[in-house]
Amino acid sequence: MIDDSLTLILDDARDQMRHSLEHLASEMDTIRAGRASAAMLDSVRVEAYGSTMPLNQVASVSAPAADLIVVQPFDKSTLGDIERGITLANLGLNPTNDGSLIRIGIPALTEERRKELAKTAKSRTEDAKVSIRNVRKDAKNEIHKTVKAESLSEDMQYEADESLQKLTDEMGARADKMLEAKEKDIMTV
């Protein structure tokens, strides 16, 4: 049985690792996979009303077709600002302003671009796995300090270390599954 103080350390590590996976999921959503998605514009910031804000605070974004994103501003006076924000986001998209909304045609991906996007997905997954391993390292140090400070048994330390490693392996496997699904999505023509 693991001591309560060690259980708290493991729970905290689990929460931090989950946060890394949630961040990876949001990163994966922004990677284009051949069809239009409102999430593709999540990183767009718009200069409006004297400040910089996320696109979703000044407009509604939808993807009514596989090759089209429509941005409907809440206030038409921000149309030019939204268009500029999309262009400055450097997403390789060309917004078309028709006076009341912005349409963004999504061109088909070339094989080269698909490979590039898959490489980006792999890189972001590796970043998440590094983050998970860093959480493991910090938690392991904390476990060893706590065992020493509270004069706990070596068996308890070993059991906590083993649980931490299982958790790390599980979270790493989840990240790999996310990557596998995204790569399949990207490479599907």
Secondary structure, DSSP 8 states (H G I E B T S, - for coil): ---HHHHHHHHHHHHHHHHHHHHHHHHHHHS--SS--GGGGTT-EEEETTEEEEGGGTEEEEEEETTEEEEEESSGGGHHHHHHHHHHTTSS--EEE-SS-EEEE-----HHHHHHHHHHHHHHHHHHHHHHHHHHHHHHHHHHHHHHHTT--HHHHHHHHHHHHHHHHHHHHHHHHHHHHHHHHHH--
